Amino acid sequence: MDPLSLGGGTVVLTGDDLYIEEVVRVARRGARVAVSGEALDRVRRAREVVEHVLERGDPVYGMNTGVGSLSRYRVPFEHLEQFSATLVSRHTTHQGAEVSPEIVRAMMVTRVNGMAKGGVGVRTELLGAFVDALNAGVHPVVRLGGSVGQADLAEMAEIGQVLIGRGEADYRGERMGGTAALRAAGLQPIRLKAKEGLALISANGITMGHGSLVLSDVADLLDVFDITAALSMEAFGANLSTVHPEAARLRPHPGQARAADRLRELLADSYLWRPGAARNLQDPLSFRCVPQTHGASYDAHAYARGTMEVEINSAGDNPLVLIEDKTIISVGNFDVVALAVAFDLLRVAVAQVVHLANERIQKHLWSQFSGLPTGLAARDGDEGLRPLGYTSASLAAEARVLANPVSLDYRGQIAEGVEDHASMAPLGVRKTDELVDVARRIAALELTVATRAVDLRGRPRLGTGSRAAYDLVSRYAATEPEEHWPDLDGLTQAIAGGRLIAHVASEIGLLEPVSTPGDAVGPE
C-alpha cells in the first residue's frame, strides 16, 4: 500500500491549507499524516523540471554548485548524490539543548507541507520518507544549533541525518542510531538525489514548527487571563462599566470587542451587576483597561497566526522551481522576518497583559485599594499572602525582559559576508515560549490572591465562569494561608495542562484548549 495514501484519522497535507490546530494534532496528539494526490502530482511535475535542468547542465545553486560563499564551485555530475548527503551531514553542529519530540514532529509536518507546495523540486520518495518516519513515531534527536533564522539549517540537518540513516533518533522511548531506528520501525534510509540535500536543510522548521505550538499556547493563555481578570474584578468589587458593549462598539478594535464579550460571559449572574455593587466610580487602570489591553493581545495574536499560516503554506525554498516556466530561480523566500516581527509584537502585547495582572495582584494585597487587610491576612500583624507580591513583581520584570525585540539583534557577517541579514526568528519563538511559562505562573498568583480576597469578602455570588474558576483554584489556594501555603506549582500545572480552561468551559461553553502541553506524542 502506498505509504502516502489517505486514511482515517489523518491530517491530509496539500501544501495550501495546513492550520495551526492540525500541527498541534500531529505534534501533541500523535495524529497521522498523509499527502494529497494532487500535491504529489505537483511534486512530480516540479521534479521533472529539476531533471530537465540537470540534463541541460545549467548551474543551479545548491544542486550542482556549492552553497553560501562556496556557490562559485561547480559539483561534478557524478558527485551530485554524494554532495547531497554530505551537505546534510556537514550542517549538523552536534551541540546544544535537545528539543522535545513534539517540536520535532511539528518541524517534520510543516516541512512536508512546504515540500508539497512543489517549489522545492524533490522526489515524492523524500516526502514519503518524512511521512513514514512521522507516522511510525521515529523522532530524530534535534539540538538547537544556533539558527539565525534564514532557514534553520543545523536543526533541519539533524532530521535529514536520520532519514538518510545517520544521526540519532528516539523510537518508542529508546535512543538509537538513525538506521537502527528506521529499521526498528520497518523502514529503510533514503538515498538522496540532486537538490534533495539542500531541500532537507533549507527550511525554517524550528520557526514554523515550534512557532505553531507556541501560538497555540498563547491562544490558551489569553483565555486564561480573561478568566483571572474576571475573578479579580469580583474579588476587588470592580465597576463593570468597563465591559459595556457600547464601549467596544464605539472603539471597534476586534480584540477589544472579543475580550469584553468574554468577560461578560465569565461574569454572567455576578453580584457585580447589581446596582451599587461596585466599590468605586472608577477603578485603577489595571482593572478598568482589561478589555483594551487583552484586546490588543488578541489582535497581535491574530496577526501572528495569520502570518504563520501564510508561511507554513508557502514555498520557502531557494532556489525555487517554477513548474509552468520550467525553470529554477534564486530567491529569498527563506527570509522569515515577517514571522520574527510578528512574534516580537506578540511578546510585547502579552507582557502588557502580564503587567496588568501584576498590578491587580498588588492592589488586592494593598489595604488602601482593596479595603481588605494588608496581604489579605486573617489577623492583624500576619503577612498573609503579601510575599506573593514580591514574586509577582519579579515575574513581571522578567516578562518585560523577554518582551524585548530580537529581530533587530543580528549583527553577523557570516559566510564571508554573503549572509549579511537574518531574521533571528527562532530566538523570537523561543523567547515567546519562555514568556508563556512566566505568564502562567503570574496567572496562578492572581487566581490565588483573588480567591483569597473573594473569601474575605464573604464569598459573594460569582459569575458563572468565574465561579467555576474559583471552585478549581480553591483546591490549590488555601483558605488560611497562615496555616497551609497555596500550591502554586500545582495550580500552574493545571493552567498549563488546560484544566482551568476545560473546567470553565464545562460551565459556560468556552472553547476547549487547543493545546495540552505534556501530552504523550506518537502515532494514534
C-alpha positions, 0 to 999 in steps of 0.5 A: 500500500502506498505509504502516502495514501489517505486514511482515517484519522489523518491530517491530509497535507496539500501544501495550501491549507495546513492550520495551526490546530492540525500541527498541534494534532500531529505534534501533541496528539500523535495524529497521522499524516498523509499527502494529497494526490494532487500535491504529489502530482505537483511534486512530480511535475516540479521534479521533472523540471529539476531533471530537465535542468540537470540534463541541460547542465545549467548551474543551479545553486545548491544542486550542482554548485556549492552553497553560501560563499562556496556557490562559485564551485561547480559539483561534478555530475557524478558527485551530485548524490554524494554532495547531497548527503554530505551537505546534510551531514556537514550542517549538523553542529552536534551541540546544544539543548535537545528539543522535545519530540513534539517540536520535532514532529511539528518541524517534520509536518510543516516541512512536508507541507512546504515540500508539497507546495512543489517549489522545492523540486524533490522526489515524492520518495523524500516526502514519503520518507518524512511521512513514514518516519512521522507516522511510525513515531521515529523522532530524530534527536534535534539540538538547537544549533544556533539558527539565525533564522534564514532557514534553520539549517543545523536543526533541519540537518539533524532530521535529514541525518536520520532519514538518510540513516545517520544521526540519532533518533528516539523510537518508542522511548529508546535512543538509537542510531538513525538506521537502527531506528528506521529499521526498528520501525520497518523502514529503510534510509533514503538515498538522496538525489540532486537538490534533495540535500539542500531541500532537507536543510533549507527550511525554517522548521524550528520557526514554523514548527515550534512557532505553531505550538507556541501560538497555540499556547498563547491562544490558551493563555489569553483565555486564561487571563480573561478568566483571572481578570474576571475573578479579580474584578469580583474579588476587588468589587470592580465597576463593570462599566468597563465591559459595556458593549457600547464601549467596544462598539464605539472603539471597534478594535476586534480584540477589544470587542472579543475580550469584553464579550468574554468577560461578560460571559465569565461574569454572567449572574455576578453580584457585580451587576447589581446596582451599587455593587461596585466599590468605586466610580472608577477603578485603577487602570489595571482593572478598568483597561482589561478589555483594551489591553487583552484586546490588543493581545488578541489582535497581535495574536491574530496577526501572528497566526495569520502570518504563520499560516501564510508561511507554513503554506508557502514555498520557502525554498531557494532556489525555487522551481517554477513548474509552468516556466520550467525553470529554477530561480534564486530567491529569498523566500527563506527570509522569515522576518515577517514571522520574527516581527510578528512574534516580537509584537506578540511578546510585547502585547502579552507582557502588557497583559502580564503587567496588568495582572501584576498590578491587580495582584498588588492592589488586592494585597494593598489595604488602601485599594482593596479595603481588605487587610494588608496581604489579605491576612486573617489577623492583624500583624500576619503577612498573609499572602503579601510575599506573593507580591514580591514574586509577582513583581519579579515575574513581571520584570522578567516578562518585560525582559523577554518582551524585548525585540530580537529581530533587530539583534543580528549583527553577523557577517557570516559566510564571508559576508554573503549572509549579511541579514537574518531574521533571528526568528527562532530566538523570537519563538523561543523567547515567546515560549519562555514568556508563556511559562512566566505568564502562567505562573503570574496567572496562578498568583492572581487566581490565588490572591483573588480567591483569597480576597473573594473569601474575605469578602464573604464569598459573594455570588460569582459569575458563572465562569468565574465561579467555576474558576474559583471552585478549581483554584480553591483546591490549590489556594488555601483558605488560611494561608497562615496555616497551609501555603497555596500550591502554586506549582500545582495550580500552574500545572493545571493552567498549563495542562488546560484544566482551568480552561476545560473546567470553565468551559464545562460551565459556560461553553468556552472553547476547549484548549487547543493545546495540552502541553505534556501530552504523550506524542506518537502515532494514534 
